C-alpha cells in the first residue's frame, strides 16, 4: 500500500500508462517533430559549419533553404524569422531542420516508434554536446500530427456546439491550449481539412498535439534534463491522443495492448 499521497499518484500514473496501447499497427502519424530553440556559442553564420560534420554522418542529403536568399541583416532582426531553419539534413524517413537558433528532429512516415526515434535523437544530441554548439535553451517542443482519411468529430471524444447546434460533420478547425504542470499543450483538431504528407495533399481530419516546455536552461541543465523532459512530454501527448479518440477510431488503428512504446 502507498504510504503517501505522492506515492499513490505515481502508482496511478503507472497504471494509466500501462493501459495505453504500446503500438499502433496502423498509426495515424504523418509527422512528428522535436524542436529545440537555443542560443549558440558561435555567430549565426558559423553554426552550419560547426554542426555539418556531425549531422552529415547521419543525414547525408543536405539542402540549403530559400530563406538564405533573404539578406542576412533581415534574417537576424526580423522576429518572425528568428527560429526558422536555414538548412535541412535528410535520410528518409528522418530529417533535421537547422537554423542558427533552432534544431528540429523530424520523422515523417513511416514513424519509427518513440523508443527508436528518441534513442536516435539522444545519440545525435550527445555528439552535438561534444562540439559545444549550445550555450542555452529557451524552448523544447514535441509535436505529433495525426491524420485520418475520414471525418472524426462524430467518432472522437470531442463535442463542439455553436448556438446549441452540434458540429460533427462540417469542415471545422479548432485550436486550444492549456497548461499541464510545466508544459503548455497546444491542441489543434481539423475535420474535413487539407493536410500534407511528403508530396501528397490529403483531405481528411487531423489531431495535432504539441507539448512545449518554455524554460530557460543553460547547456548543462538542458543536456541533463532533456531525456526526462521529452519522455514526460511524450507521455502527456500520448495520453491526450488516446483520451480524444473513440473506440471506433482506436479499432481502425489496430492497437497492441498495454505498456509504453
N, C-alpha and C positions, 0 to 999 in steps of 0.2 A: 504494500500500500504506500502511496506517496505521502511523505511527511509534511510537505509544504505546498502552498498553492502553486508556486513556480514549478515544482516537480510535476504536479497534476497537469498543468498547462502543457508542459513538454511532452508528457505521455499522450495527451490528446492530439498534439501536433503530429507525433509519430504515427498514431493510429490513422489520422486523417490522410497523411501522405501515403501510407501503405494501402489505403483503399483506392487511391487513384490508379488508373491504368499505367502499366510500366512502359507500354509501347503501343503505338497505333499502326497497324499493318497498312492502313490506307490514310496516312496522316495528311492533314489539310494544309500543312505549312508550305507556303510558296517562297517565303524568305524569312530568315532570322538574322538579326543584326545586333552585334555587341559593339557599342561605340564608346570610346574614351576621349574626353576633351581635356587637353593638358596644356601646360606651359613648358616650353622646351628649354634646354640648356644651351642651345645654339640658335643663331639667327634663322629666320624663316627660310631663306634660300639655301641653307646648309642642311636642312632636315632630310631632304631626299637623298643626298649623297651619303649622309651618315647611316641611314637605315637601309639603303639599297642592297648592300651585300647580304644582310640578314634576311630581308624579305624575298629577294630573288632566289635564294636557295629553296624556298618553299613554294614560291609562286613565280614561275619563270616568264609568264606573259605580262608585260608591263605596257601601260597606256598612259600617255600624257593627256589630261582632260582640257577641254576648251577654255576653262576658267583661267588657265595660264596665259591666254591671249589678252586678258584684261591687264591694263597697266598695273605694275606691282604696287604702286602707292595706293591705288583704289582698293586693291585686294587687302592691303594692310589696314586701311582705315574704315572701310565700309562694314558696319556691324553685321549686316546680313551675309557677308562673305567670310566672316571670321573663322568659322569652323568647316568651311567647305573643303572637300577633297581636291587635291591638285593632280593626283596620280592614282592609278589602280594597278594592283598586282593580282594575277589570277591563275588559278589552276582548278578548273571546274570539278566540283560544284562550289569551290571556295574562292573568295575574293577578299582583298583588303583595299579599302579606300583610305588613302593617306593624304593629309594636309599638314601644314606647319603647326597646327594646334589640335589635330584630331587624328585618330586612327580607328577605323571601323572594320571589324571582322564580320564577314557576310557569308552565309551558307544559303545558296539557292537550292532548288530541287535537284537531286534528292537530298533530304535532310539527313545528316549523319547520325543524329541522336545526340542528346545532351552530353552523355559521358564521353563520347569520342570527340565531339566538337570542342567541348570545354577543355579537355586534355590537350588538344592541339593548340588552342588559344594560350593556355598557360605555358606551354612549351615555347611558343614564339615570343611571348612576353618575357620569359626568362632570358632569352637571347637579347631582347631589346634592353632589358635591365643592365646587361653587361656592357652595352655601348653608351650608357649614361645619357640617353636622349631626354628622359622626362625629369623635369625639375619639380613640378607639382601637378595635381589633377583637380579639375573643377567639377566634373560630371561623369558618371558612368550610366549607360542606358542599355537595357536588354529588351529587344523588341521582337515579337513574333507576329507575322502576318499570315493568317489562315484563310483559305479560300474554299468556298462551297459553290458548286455549279447549280445552285437552286436558291430559291427564296427561303430564308431561315426564320423570319420573325414569328411565324406561326408554329415553329417547331422548337425554338430555343426558349430558355427561361428568361425571356425579355418581354416586357409589356409596355407598349407605347400608346398613349392616348392624347388626342387633341380635341377639345370641346366635346369630351365624353365619347368621341369616336375612336375606336381601337384601330391602330395602324398595324397591319400584319402582312400586307401583300403588296403595298405600294413601293415605288422606288424611294428609299429612305436612307439618310446618313445621319448618324448621331455621334457626337464626341463628348466625353465627360472625363473628369479626372478627380482622383480622391487620394487621401493620404493613408498609408499603412505603415506605422512606425516611422522609420527614417526614409521610406520610399514614397515617391509620388508615382501613381499608376495612371497612365493615360489609356483610356479605352475608347476605341472607335469601332462602330458597327455600321456596316453598309449592306443594304439588301437591294438586289437588282441594280448593281452598280458595276462599273468597269474596273478591272484590276489588271496589272501587268506582271507576267512571269516570263523572264527572258525576253524573247522577241514576240511573245504571244499576248494578244489583247483579249482578256477574258471577261465574260459577262456572268455575274452571279452575286454571291454575298461574301463579305469579309468580316472576320473578327480580328482586330488589330490591337494587341496589348503591348504597351511599352512601360517597363518598370525602371524608374530612374532614381539614382542616388545623387542628389545635389549636395555635395560635401567637399569642401576644400581640404586636400590632403597633400603633404609633402611626399616625395617619391618613396621614402622608406615606409611610411604608413600605407601608401597605396599598394605597394607590392606585398606587404604583409597581410593586408586585408582583402585583396582583390578576389581571391578564390572564395572566401566565405561570403563576401557581399554578393557576388554573382550567383552563388548557389542559392542564397536566400531569394534573390530576385527571380531566379528560375522557378523556385517553389511557389512564390506568390503568383506569378503569371500562369503557371500550370494549374494551380488551384482555381483561379478565377475562370480560366477557359472551361474547365470541366463543370464548374458551377453554372456557367452560361448555357452550355449545350444541353439539349434534352436527350431522352433515351433514344429517340429515332435517329438523331444525328450521330449519337455515340455508336449505335449499332452499325451505321454506314461506314464508320472509321475502323471497324473491326479491331476493337481494343483488346489487348492482352491484359489479364488481371494483375492487380497488386504490385506494390513496390515502386521503386524510383529508377527511372531510366538513366 
